[in-house]
Structure formats: C-alpha cells, structure tokens
Amino acid sequence: MPAIALLAAVFISGFQQFVSWRYGTSGVVGLLLLTIGIKARNATVSSIGAVVLALLVTGPAL
C-alpha cells in the first residue's frame, strides 16, 4: 500500500511541475482551484479551476 501512495505522490508532483512549466502561474492556480474544489466537494471552485485550465489550453486556438 505505501508503494502505491508513493507512486501517486510522484505522479502528482510531476504533473504539477509539467503544468507549471507549460502554463506558468495561471496553470498552477487553475490546478490548485480544481483540486481544492474536488476535495471540498465545492462545484463552484472546481468549475472555476476547470475553466481556467481550459482557457489556458485552448488559448492559442482562439
């Protein structure tokens, strides 16, 4: 069981670093809002985080 938790922590940390590298501070804020909203079961906060990430990903296409 601890090995799975360790692998999950490494994956999450790596994903956060990727978002930070690719999308900067706005990406980290969006990911943070999404994570907090999901953990707190708050649809508003998680929706705001999802919209921020979606705008960052589709920004060059618009």
HELIX and SHEET records of a PDB file:
HELIX    1   1 PRO A    2  ALA A   40  1                                  39    
HELIX    2   2 ALA A   43  THR A   58  1                                  16    
HELIX    3   3 GLY A   59  ALA A   61  5                                   3    
END                                                                             
